[in-house]
C-alpha cells in the first residue's frame, strides 16, 4: 500500500462528517454516535493503508490513536455532553497529546504566526477564570485539558508550510473553547451544530495536512 494517495475514503469521511451535522436537526435518533464517529474512523483507516508513506510507522500509529481517542470522545459527547464531560475530556486529552507529538517535529520557530500565541494564552486564562466559578469538581481536569489544548494549538501554528494543520489546529482550539463557554459560562443557541461543524472541519483539515499535503507550495502566512 506504500505510496497510496487515493482520496476516495477521505471524501467519504467528509460526506459522513457533514451528514452528521445535518442529522443534528433530527436528533434524538438511535445510534447517532455511529454516524458521528465514522469520519475519524475512516481517517484512521486511511492512515493505516498509507502506513510508511507520508508518515513513519510510529507517526501512523500515533495518528490512529488520536482518531480512536477522538471517536471515544465523540461517543461520550453524543450520549450526554454534560454527564460524560469528564470522560470526553480524557479521551480528547489523548488526541491533543498525540497531535502535539506529531506537530512538534514539523515546527518552524521563525514563523510570523508566532504573534497569535500570546492572544491565545490570554483567551485561555480568561476562559479558565470564568469557568472556575462554575466548574466545581471538574475544574482541575478542565485546567489540565486547556493547557494541553493550548500547547497543541501553539504547535499547530508553528507547523511549517502546511496551512491545513495551521488552520485545523486553530479550529480544534475554537471548537473546544466553545464547548467550555457553552457548558460553564453561557449556553447559546445551536451550540451543538456550531461546535460539531467546527470540530469536524478541524479533524478533516488536520488529517488532510498530515496524510495528503505534500508541501510542494509554501503555505501562506496568517499574517
N, C-alpha and C positions, 0 to 999 in steps of 0.2 A: 504493500500500500504506500510505499515511500514515494513522496512527491505528489500525492493526491491533492487536487485543489478543486474538486467538484463542489460548486456552491449550492447544489440542489438541496441537501439536508439543511443548510443554513437558511435557505428560502423557506423551507417547511417550518423551521424554528421561528422565523419571523412571522409567518402566517398564523401559527398556533399562538404565539405571544399576543398578537393584537386581536385574535379571535377571542382570547380570554378577556381582554379589555372590553370588547363589545358585549361579552356574555355577562359582565357585571350587572348590567341593566336588568337581567333576568334572574338574578340570584334572589333567594337561595334555590339551588337545584342540586341534586345528588351528585356526589363525587366531582364537584367543581375543581377541587385541588388537582385532579388528574390532568385537566387541561392546563392548569397554571404551571405545573412542573414540567410539562412536555418540552417547552423551549430549552430549558437548561439541560435536561437530559439528552436532548438532541445535540446540543453543543458539546456535551461530554463525549457523545458517540463520535462526533466529527474529530475531536482531539485524539481519541483512541485510534481512529482509522488513519490519521495523519501522523501517528507516533513516529518520531525520529526524523521528520522532515522539517517543518517550520520550528518546532520546539524540540528540545532534547527529551529523552525518555523521562528523566526526572521532572522536568518542567511540565510535560504532558500529564503525568500522574498528579502533580500539584494542581494543575488546572482542573482535572477531573474531580479531585477532592473539593475544589471550590464550587463546582457545579452541583455535586451531590449534597454538599452542605447547604447551598442555596435552595435546592429542592426541598430539603428538610425544613428550612426556614419558611419557604413558601407554603408548605402544608400547615405549619403551626399558625401562620398569619391568616390563612384562608379559613381555618376552622374557627378561630376566635383570636383576633389580634390584640385583645385585652387580656383574656385569660391565659394565653400561651405566649405572652410577650417575652418572658424571661427565656423560654426555650428557643424562641425565634432569634433573640439576641445572641444566644450561644451558638446557634447554627451559623448565623451570618458573621459572627466573630471569626469563625474558621475561614469563611470566604474572604474576609478582609485580610487576614493574615496570609492566606495563600496568594492573593493579588499583590500584597506587599512584597512577598518573596519573588514573584515573577517580575514586578516592575523595577525593583531596585537595581538589578544589573543593567537595565536599559536607561539609567538616569543620565541626564546632562545637567551638571550643576551650573552651567553658564547660561541656561535658557532665560529669555526675557519673561517667561511666565512666573518667575520667582516672586514677582510683585503681588501675585494673587495669594500667596501663602499667609502673610500676616492678616489680611482681612478674613480668611477662612478661620484662622485661630481665634480671632476676636469673636466671630459668629458663634463658634463652638463654646467659648467661655460664657458668652451672653446667654445662649440657649441653656447651658447647664445651670446657670444662676436661676433662670426662670423655672426650669424643671425641678430644681432642688426643693421648691416649695410644695410640690405635689407628688413627687416620685415615691416618697416613703422608703420602703424596704428595697425598692428597685433602683435607688439612687446609685449605689456602688456599681452594680452591673452596667447601668446606663453610662456612668462616667468612664469605666473601662472601655466599653464599646465605642464611645465617642472619641476617645483618644486614639484607638486603633483605626477607626474610620478616618480621622484627620490625617494620620500617618499614611494611610492608603491614598487619600486624596492628594497629599503632597507628592508621594511617589509617582502617581499617575500624571500629575502636572509636569514632572521632571523628565518623563519618558521622551526620548529624542526621536524626532521625525516620525511621529505616529499620532496624528490628530485624533484618530479613533479612540485611542486609550486616554489621551488628554481630556477629551470631552466626556467619554464614557465614565471615567473616574469621577469627574465633577458631577455628572448626572446621578451617579450612585450616591454621592455625598448629599445632594439635594433631596433625593427620594427619602433617604434615612432621616435627614433633618426634618422633613415634613411629617414623617411618622411621629417623631418626638413632639413636634408642635401640636399635631392633632390629638395625640394621646395625653400629653401632660400640660399643655398650655391653653390652647383653644381649638375646639373642633371646627372644621369648615366643611361646607357643602361639597359633595362629590370628591371627598378626600381620597376614597379608595381608588376611584378611577384615575385621578390625577397622579397619585403616588405610584400605582401599578404601571401606568403608561411610562412614567419617567424611569422606573426601575427596570422594566423590560427593555426599554431603549438602551439603558446603560449596559445591561448584560450583553445585548447584541453588539453594541459598539465595541466593548472591550474584547469580546470573543473575536470579532472581525479583525481588530487590531492585532491580536495575538496569533490567530490561526491563518489569516488570509493576507493581511497587509504585507507587502514586500519591501516597503521603504524605498521605492525607486524615486519617488518625488519627495522632496523635503516638505514636511508638514508646515503649514503656515502658522506663524506665531499668533497667540491670542491677544497680543498687544498691538 
